[in-house]
Amino acid sequence: MTTNDSIQFTSVAIAQQFLVLFSQVQRNGSEMVAMKSGTMGKGCITVTKYFLFLFNLLFFIFGALIMGFGLWVLFDNQSFIAVLQESSNTVKVASYILIGVGSLSMAMGFFGCLGAIYEIRCLLGLYFTCLLLILIAQVTAGVLIYFQRDRLKFEMSGIIKGMIIHYTGQNRTTEHTWDYIQRSMKCCGWTGPGNWSENLLIKNSSQYLYPAPGCITSVEKWLLDNCGIILGICVGVAVVELLGMILSMCLCKSVVQEDYTKVPKY
């Protein structure tokens, strides 16, 4: 074997060793990238799961607040709501609806937390569907209230004026509440003091008149002053619901196989 042949054989052997080493490095790099991608994927799923748990906890709290508001509307006797409730069954029905929606929201929050922690696809899908239906119902109710606001104002005026005309002073709950509203808001009647002239039992025994605006102005001012708070609460609830829907779908798609053995047995 000549010197040139030896050099050529050595070069080929070195090249083969280099190719083997390069293929091993490439294979190890691919495995590391795959492991890193899998770790990142699991990390994203874990973050999504706990974020969904947090939003379900917030949804549970919002449900408790809605149910508490419904109970307040139903049992409170020292607010403007009590006057409407005594004069119309609509407010009482609305309070029962609020209590029902709040209870349903609390149940959904609980099952949503359970589905997020234990990665149960059927609970996550049910949670998404219920959230979608509630969001549609809320938007529909808001649109109806907005476009029917003049009619609601007219009906409210009729209820209050009827209560003033039939005011007897016999210590009924609505009469106590209406007196409390007039004192706290420093107003008289609904559109003005002249509303009381239609009552045949209540007569002004004094010649002195104290000027006071109608309570409709004070009530509208109260609503305008608190409109931002009410709107903020509604938008906050809608945002929480949308985020809950997005996270539930992301987690539901990432769950490949359900493991019901992780669910605690009671």
C-alpha positions as CSV (number, residue, x, y, z in Angstrom):
1,M,0.0,0.0,0.0
2,T,1.4,3.3,-1.0
3,T,1.6,6.5,1.1
4,N,-1.2,8.1,-0.9
5,D,-3.5,5.1,-0.5
6,S,-2.9,5.3,3.3
7,I,-3.7,8.9,3.5
8,Q,-6.9,8.4,1.4
9,F,-8.0,5.5,3.6
10,T,-7.4,7.6,6.8
11,S,-9.4,10.5,5.3
12,V,-12.3,8.2,4.5
13,A,-12.3,6.7,8.0
14,I,-12.2,10.2,9.6
15,A,-15.1,11.3,7.4
16,Q,-17.2,8.2,8.3
17,Q,-16.5,8.8,12.0
18,F,-17.5,12.5,11.6
19,L,-20.8,11.5,9.9
20,V,-21.6,9.0,12.7
21,L,-20.8,11.6,15.3
22,F,-22.9,14.3,13.5
23,S,-25.9,11.9,13.2
24,Q,-25.7,11.1,16.9
25,V,-25.6,14.8,17.8
26,Q,-28.5,15.5,15.5
27,R,-30.6,12.6,16.9
28,N,-29.8,13.7,20.5
29,G,-30.7,17.3,19.6
30,S,-34.0,16.2,18.2
31,E,-34.8,14.2,21.3
32,M,-33.9,17.1,23.5
33,V,-36.1,19.5,21.4
34,A,-39.0,17.0,21.6
35,M,-38.5,16.6,25.3
36,K,-38.4,20.4,25.7
37,S,-41.5,20.8,23.6
38,G,-43.3,18.2,25.6
39,T,-42.3,19.8,28.8
40,M,-43.5,23.2,27.6
41,G,-46.7,21.7,26.4
42,K,-47.3,20.1,29.8
43,G,-46.5,23.4,31.4
44,C,-49.0,25.3,29.3
45,I,-51.7,22.7,30.1
46,T,-50.9,23.1,33.8
47,V,-51.1,26.9,33.6
48,T,-54.3,26.7,31.7
49,K,-55.8,24.3,34.2
50,Y,-55.0,26.4,37.2
51,F,-56.2,29.6,35.5
52,L,-59.4,27.9,34.7
53,F,-59.7,26.8,38.3
54,L,-59.2,30.4,39.4
55,F,-61.9,31.7,37.0
56,N,-64.3,29.1,38.1
57,L,-63.6,30.2,41.7
58,L,-64.4,33.8,40.7
59,F,-67.5,32.5,38.9
60,F,-68.6,30.7,42.1
61,I,-68.2,34.0,44.0
62,F,-70.1,36.0,41.4
63,G,-72.9,33.4,41.6
64,A,-73.0,33.8,45.4
65,L,-73.2,37.6,44.9
66,I,-76.1,37.3,42.4
67,M,-77.9,34.9,44.8
68,G,-77.3,37.3,47.7
69,F,-78.7,40.2,45.6
70,G,-81.8,38.1,44.8
71,L,-82.3,37.3,48.5
72,W,-81.9,41.0,49.3
73,V,-84.5,42.0,46.7
74,L,-86.9,39.3,48.1
75,F,-86.6,40.1,51.9
76,D,-85.4,43.7,52.2
77,N,-88.1,46.1,53.5
78,Q,-86.2,49.4,53.7
79,S,-85.5,50.2,50.0
80,F,-87.3,51.4,46.9
81,I,-87.5,47.7,45.7
82,A,-89.9,46.9,48.5
83,V,-92.5,49.4,47.1
84,L,-92.3,47.8,43.7
85,Q,-92.4,44.3,45.1
86,E,-95.6,45.0,47.0
87,S,-97.3,46.6,44.0
88,S,-96.2,44.1,41.3
89,N,-95.3,40.4,41.2
90,T,-92.8,41.0,38.5
91,V,-90.1,42.1,41.0
92,K,-90.7,39.1,43.2
93,V,-90.5,36.8,40.1
94,A,-87.2,38.5,39.1
95,S,-85.8,38.0,42.6
96,Y,-86.6,34.2,42.3
97,I,-84.9,34.2,38.9
98,L,-81.8,35.9,40.4
99,I,-81.7,33.4,43.2
100,G,-82.0,30.5,40.7
101,V,-79.3,32.0,38.4
102,G,-77.0,32.5,41.3
103,S,-77.4,29.0,42.6
104,L,-76.8,27.6,39.1
105,S,-73.7,29.8,38.7
106,M,-72.4,28.4,42.0
107,A,-73.0,24.9,40.9
108,M,-71.3,25.5,37.6
109,G,-68.3,27.1,39.3
110,F,-68.0,24.0,41.5
111,F,-68.2,21.5,38.6
112,G,-66.0,23.7,36.5
113,C,-63.3,23.6,39.3
114,L,-63.7,19.8,39.4
115,G,-63.4,19.4,35.7
116,A,-60.4,21.7,35.5
117,I,-58.4,20.0,38.3
118,Y,-59.2,16.4,37.3
119,E,-59.3,17.1,33.5
120,I,-62.8,15.6,32.8
121,R,-63.8,16.5,29.3
122,C,-67.6,16.0,29.8
123,L,-67.6,18.4,32.7
124,L,-65.6,21.0,30.7
125,G,-67.9,20.7,27.7
126,L,-71.0,21.0,29.9
127,Y,-69.4,24.0,31.6
128,F,-68.7,25.7,28.3
129,T,-72.3,25.1,27.1
130,C,-73.9,26.4,30.2
131,L,-71.6,29.5,30.1
132,L,-72.6,30.2,26.5
133,L,-76.3,29.9,27.3
134,I,-76.0,32.2,30.3
135,L,-74.0,34.8,28.3
136,I,-76.6,34.7,25.5
137,A,-79.4,35.1,28.1
138,Q,-77.6,38.1,29.8
139,V,-77.0,39.9,26.5
140,T,-80.7,39.3,25.5
141,A,-81.9,40.6,28.8
142,G,-79.7,43.7,28.6
143,V,-80.9,44.4,25.0
144,L,-84.6,44.0,26.1
145,I,-84.2,46.3,29.1
146,Y,-82.4,48.9,27.0
147,F,-85.1,49.0,24.3
148,Q,-88.0,48.7,26.8
149,R,-86.7,51.3,29.2
150,D,-89.4,53.8,28.3
151,R,-92.1,51.2,28.9
152,L,-90.5,50.1,32.2
153,K,-90.4,53.8,33.3
154,F,-94.1,54.2,32.4
155,E,-95.1,51.1,34.3
156,M,-93.0,52.1,37.3
157,S,-94.7,55.5,37.4
158,G,-98.1,53.8,37.3
159,I,-97.2,51.5,40.2
160,I,-95.9,54.4,42.4
161,K,-98.8,56.7,41.7
162,G,-101.2,54.0,42.4
163,M,-99.5,53.3,45.7
164,I,-99.7,57.0,46.6
165,I,-103.4,57.2,45.8
166,H,-104.2,54.2,48.0
167,Y,-101.9,55.3,50.8
168,T,-103.8,54.7,54.1
169,G,-101.2,55.3,56.7
170,Q,-101.9,51.9,58.4
171,N,-98.2,51.0,58.8
172,R,-98.0,48.7,55.8
173,T,-94.5,47.7,54.7
174,T,-94.7,49.6,51.4
175,E,-95.9,52.7,53.2
176,H,-93.0,52.6,55.7
177,T,-90.6,52.1,52.8
178,W,-92.1,54.9,50.7
179,D,-91.8,57.3,53.7
180,Y,-88.2,56.2,54.2
181,I,-87.5,56.9,50.5
182,Q,-89.0,60.4,50.7
183,R,-87.1,61.2,53.9
184,S,-83.7,59.9,52.7
185,M,-84.0,61.4,49.2
186,K,-85.7,64.6,50.4
187,C,-88.4,64.3,47.8
188,C,-92.2,64.3,47.8
189,G,-94.5,62.3,45.6
190,W,-93.4,60.7,42.4
191,T,-93.5,63.5,39.9
192,G,-94.1,66.1,42.6
193,P,-96.1,67.0,45.8
194,G,-99.2,67.3,43.6
195,N,-99.5,63.5,43.5
196,W,-100.7,63.5,47.1
197,S,-103.7,65.7,46.2
198,E,-105.2,62.6,44.5
199,N,-105.3,60.7,47.9
200,L,-108.7,61.2,49.6
201,L,-107.4,60.2,53.1
202,I,-104.3,62.3,53.4
203,K,-104.9,66.0,53.6
204,N,-102.5,68.8,54.2
205,S,-103.8,70.3,57.5
206,S,-101.3,73.2,57.4
207,Q,-101.1,76.3,55.2
208,Y,-97.4,76.1,55.0
209,L,-95.8,74.3,52.1
210,Y,-92.3,72.9,52.0
211,P,-90.9,72.9,48.4
212,A,-89.6,69.5,47.4
213,P,-88.9,67.8,44.0
214,G,-90.6,64.6,42.9
215,C,-88.9,61.4,43.8
216,I,-88.6,60.4,40.1
217,T,-85.8,63.0,39.8
218,S,-83.9,61.6,42.8
219,V,-84.3,58.0,41.6
220,E,-83.0,58.8,38.1
221,K,-80.1,60.7,39.7
222,W,-79.3,57.7,41.9
223,L,-79.4,55.4,38.9
224,L,-77.1,57.7,36.8
225,D,-74.7,58.0,39.7
226,N,-74.4,54.3,40.1
227,C,-74.7,53.4,36.4
228,G,-70.9,53.1,36.1
229,I,-70.8,50.6,39.0
230,I,-73.6,48.5,37.6
231,L,-72.1,48.6,34.1
232,G,-68.7,47.7,35.4
233,I,-70.1,44.7,37.3
234,C,-72.0,43.5,34.2
235,V,-68.9,43.8,32.0
236,G,-66.7,42.1,34.6
237,V,-69.1,39.1,34.8
238,A,-69.1,38.9,30.9
239,V,-65.3,39.0,30.7
240,V,-65.0,36.3,33.3
241,E,-67.5,34.2,31.4
242,L,-65.7,34.6,28.1
243,L,-62.3,33.8,29.6
244,G,-63.8,30.8,31.3
245,M,-65.2,29.6,27.9
246,I,-61.9,30.0,26.1
247,L,-59.9,28.3,28.9
248,S,-62.3,25.4,29.1
249,M,-62.1,24.7,25.4
250,C,-58.3,24.9,25.4
251,L,-58.1,22.5,28.3
252,C,-60.7,20.2,26.8
253,K,-58.8,20.0,23.5
254,S,-55.5,19.2,25.4
255,V,-57.1,16.3,27.4
256,V,-56.3,13.2,25.3
257,Q,-57.4,10.5,27.7
258,E,-59.5,11.0,30.8
259,D,-58.4,9.4,34.0
260,Y,-61.3,9.0,36.3
261,T,-59.2,7.3,38.9
262,K,-57.9,10.8,39.9
263,V,-61.5,11.8,40.9
264,P,-61.9,11.4,44.7
265,K,-64.4,8.9,45.9
266,Y,-66.7,9.9,48.7
